Amino acid sequence: MPELKDKTPSATYKKSARIISDYENDMIFEQPREGLLKQEFTSYEVQENGNIKIVKTTRKYHPIGDGYDDVTATEILAV
């Protein structure tokens, strides 16, 4: 298996629903907008020991106001 290198995310978005932020999840998810309820991002990674690591991040937007809550869950599938 080829050696995997760590990568630091870097992004700039020109869409009005996105912002430039030091908070990593803001580079994945949109900022609150009318009608937006929830967004999810799932990452699947093969670990050195052969297990599969699943990381799921969910952003739920508050129905009233401009807020949101981010939740990250990690699951390990042993192979």
C-alpha positions as CSV (number, residue, x, y, z in Angstrom):
1,M,0.0,0.0,0.0
2,P,1.4,3.4,-0.9
3,E,2.3,5.8,2.0
4,L,-0.4,8.3,2.7
5,K,0.6,11.9,3.5
6,D,-1.2,14.3,5.8
7,K,-2.8,17.2,3.9
8,T,-3.8,20.5,5.3
9,P,-7.1,21.7,3.8
10,S,-7.1,25.1,2.2
11,A,-10.0,26.6,0.3
12,T,-11.6,29.9,-0.8
13,Y,-15.3,30.0,-1.9
14,K,-17.0,32.7,-3.9
15,K,-20.5,31.5,-3.2
16,S,-22.4,33.9,-0.9
17,A,-23.4,31.0,1.4
18,R,-19.8,30.2,2.2
19,I,-17.3,32.1,4.3
20,I,-13.5,32.1,4.8
21,S,-12.9,30.7,8.3
22,D,-10.3,29.0,10.5
23,Y,-13.0,26.6,11.6
24,E,-12.5,23.4,9.5
25,N,-16.2,22.6,9.2
26,D,-16.9,26.0,7.6
27,M,-14.8,24.9,4.6
28,I,-17.2,21.9,4.1
29,F,-20.6,23.2,5.0
30,E,-22.7,26.3,4.0
31,Q,-23.7,29.0,6.4
32,P,-27.3,29.2,7.4
33,R,-29.8,30.2,4.7
34,E,-33.5,30.0,4.3
35,G,-34.8,26.5,3.8
36,L,-31.6,24.7,4.6
37,L,-32.1,22.1,7.4
38,K,-29.2,19.7,7.5
39,Q,-25.9,18.8,5.6
40,E,-23.7,15.7,6.1
41,F,-20.1,14.8,5.1
42,T,-18.8,11.3,5.4
43,S,-15.1,10.3,5.1
44,Y,-13.9,6.7,4.7
45,E,-10.2,6.0,5.6
46,V,-8.2,2.8,5.5
47,Q,-5.9,2.7,8.6
48,E,-2.4,1.2,8.7
49,N,-3.7,-1.9,10.5
50,G,-6.3,-2.5,7.7
51,N,-9.3,-1.3,9.7
52,I,-11.7,1.2,8.1
53,K,-12.3,4.5,9.9
54,I,-15.6,6.2,9.1
55,V,-16.0,9.8,10.2
56,K,-19.4,11.4,9.7
57,T,-19.9,15.1,10.4
58,T,-23.4,16.5,10.4
59,R,-24.5,20.2,10.5
60,K,-28.0,20.8,11.7
61,Y,-29.3,24.3,11.2
62,H,-31.6,26.0,13.6
63,P,-35.1,26.6,12.1
64,I,-35.2,30.1,13.7
65,G,-32.1,32.3,13.7
66,D,-28.7,32.0,12.1
67,G,-27.2,29.2,14.2
68,Y,-26.2,25.6,13.7
69,D,-24.8,22.7,15.6
70,D,-22.0,20.4,14.3
71,V,-21.7,16.8,15.4
72,T,-18.9,14.4,14.5
73,A,-19.1,10.6,15.0
74,T,-16.4,8.1,14.4
75,E,-16.8,4.4,13.7
76,I,-14.1,1.8,13.3
77,L,-14.8,-1.3,11.1
78,A,-12.4,-4.1,12.1
79,V,-11.3,-6.1,9.1
